[in-house]
Amino acid sequence: MSKLETIKELLHEKNASLVVAYSNGKIKEYYQNRINDIKEILKENPFALKDAIIADKVIGKVAGSILTVAGVKEIYTDIISKYAIPILEMNKIKYSYGKLVDYIENNDKTGMCPMENKYKTETDIYRIYKDVLL
């Protein structure tokens, strides 16, 4: 079984929000909502996700941008927004997903996620990274 398949399976078996296969071989599950796990990992060590393989429940443009700047190698997500795909493709990040959606929904499921809405037209992924993480 590939690393991606392993972490994808863990994502679902453990009902995690994020599973990371780090470049050093360690695999870890995370359970916070939205991009909080990613932010916490990168605030502790900005290089932690370099060459990592990620399995996440949801990837929108903000998460896709941050993971791209962080240097991830591959991403699987259950749900991906149409705003995330161009970022991943332009930066040659290998990705796969379960379901493509027009946008990531807010917590109430009444509209677009505020972060996705704020950055939907932003073209500079480094600006998104800095705005959200720093």
C-alpha positions in Angstrom: 0.0 0.0 0.0 1.3 3.5 -0.9 1.9 6.2 1.7 -1.0 8.1 0.2 -3.3 5.1 0.5 -2.2 4.5 4.1 -2.9 8.1 5.2 -6.1 8.2 3.3 -7.3 5.1 5.1 -6.2 6.6 8.5 -8.1 9.8 7.7 -11.4 7.8 7.4 -10.7 5.1 10.0 -9.7 7.5 12.7 -12.2 10.2 11.6 -9.3 12.7 11.6 -9.4 16.1 9.9 -5.9 15.8 8.6 -3.2 13.1 8.3 0.4 13.9 7.4 3.0 11.5 6.2 6.1 13.6 7.0 9.3 13.3 4.9 11.1 11.6 7.8 8.6 8.7 7.6 6.5 9.6 10.6 2.7 9.6 10.1 0.5 11.7 12.4 -3.3 12.4 12.7 -4.8 15.7 13.6 -8.4 16.5 14.7 -9.0 20.3 14.6 -11.4 21.9 12.2 -10.8 24.1 9.2 -7.1 25.0 8.7 -6.2 25.1 12.3 -4.0 21.9 12.2 -2.0 23.2 9.3 -1.5 26.6 10.9 -0.4 25.0 14.2 2.1 22.7 12.4 3.6 25.5 10.4 3.8 28.0 13.3 5.8 25.4 15.2 8.1 24.6 12.3 7.7 26.4 8.9 9.5 23.6 7.1 7.6 20.7 8.7 5.5 20.0 5.7 8.3 20.1 3.1 7.9 17.0 0.9 5.0 15.7 3.1 2.0 13.8 1.8 -1.3 15.1 3.1 -4.7 13.6 3.5 -7.3 16.2 4.5 -11.1 16.3 4.7 -11.4 19.6 2.9 -9.1 21.7 0.7 -10.1 25.1 -0.4 -8.0 27.9 -2.0 -6.5 29.0 1.3 -5.4 25.5 2.5 -4.2 24.7 -1.0 -2.1 27.9 -1.1 -0.6 27.4 2.3 0.2 23.7 1.6 1.8 24.7 -1.7 4.0 27.4 -0.1 4.9 24.9 2.7 6.2 22.5 0.1 3.9 19.5 0.3 4.5 16.8 -2.4 1.0 15.3 -2.7 -2.5 15.9 -1.4 -5.6 13.8 -1.1 -8.8 15.4 0.0 -12.4 14.2 0.4 -13.7 17.6 -0.9 -11.8 20.2 -3.0 -13.0 23.6 -4.2 -12.6 24.7 -7.8 -10.5 27.6 -6.4 -7.9 25.3 -5.1 -7.2 23.3 -8.2 -5.5 26.0 -10.3 -3.1 26.7 -7.4 -2.1 23.0 -7.1 -1.8 22.6 -10.9 0.3 25.7 -11.5 2.7 24.6 -8.8 2.7 20.9 -9.9 1.4 19.6 -6.7 0.0 16.1 -7.2 -3.6 15.8 -5.9 -6.6 13.6 -5.9 -10.0 14.1 -4.4 -13.4 12.5 -3.7 -15.7 15.4 -4.6 -15.2 18.7 -6.5 -17.3 21.7 -5.2 -17.8 25.2 -6.5 -16.6 26.6 -3.1 -16.0 25.6 0.5 -19.0 26.3 2.7 -19.1 28.3 5.9 -19.8 26.5 9.2 -23.6 27.1 8.9 -23.7 25.8 5.3 -25.4 29.0 4.3 -22.8 30.3 1.9 -19.1 30.5 1.1 -16.4 30.1 3.7 -15.3 33.6 4.7 -11.6 32.7 4.0 -12.4 31.2 0.6 -14.5 34.3 -0.2 -11.8 36.7 1.0 -9.1 35.2 -1.2 -11.0 33.8 -4.1 -9.5 36.3 -6.6 -6.0 36.6 -4.9 -3.3 35.3 -7.2 -0.3 35.6 -4.8 -0.2 32.4 -2.7 2.6 33.9 -0.7 0.3 36.7 0.4 -2.3 34.3 1.4 0.3 32.3 3.4 1.6 35.4 5.2 -1.9 36.9 5.9 -3.2 33.7 7.4 -0.1 32.4 9.2 1.8 35.5 10.3 
